[in-house]
Amino acid sequence: MNRKIAVPFSALALMALAAAPAQAETMLPQGHYKTACLPIGKNDRHGFIAEVTIEGAVLSATAQSYAHDNCDVPTVKAEYRGVIEEASRQENHIDFVQRTGPFLYTLLLPEVTTYYNANIGSAGCDIGDWETGVPRDVSGKTCAPYTFPEVGSRLKDRLWIKGDRISFGHLPLSWQNEADGGFPETSSPISFVRVED
């Protein structure tokens, strides 16, 4: 079954990423940050909450999608962990490069699982055989509308700090470098607020 193949691979990849070298320590703000419930999807009919935790050189993120715009019924959970390899403070932001880890998708409702399996070429990430509650690694796949890099890719991003809030150029909705390989020029409109530990 897919359960015995996908999960151990992902667990090993996560353990390898957690063992970040000490010299990779970053100047990014440490702690746990969370967005509000945000509308997404066609006509903003769905909801979305993202969380980011920065611990040393490890950046972990989750993105929880919901059936409705009030973030009531969880449908899909995405989980990610990467390692910050470089960081440099600029005038009003921090540029950083991360080595991407696995991107895990977990479908949380049977009807969502049915939809993914019926639309393998788009929402289904070209995987098929989805099971409710079973994480799958979607690294290097397109799960419409998101395209994720392969594990081990180097991704450039930029972070802005405003009080207890942070925002990124790419994260949490884009996982692609700029066409010229540079850093994103503008901040995403999505703001993360620091959550007390």
Disulfide bonds with the S-S distance in Angstrom:
Cys37-Cys71 1.99
Cys125-Cys143 2.12
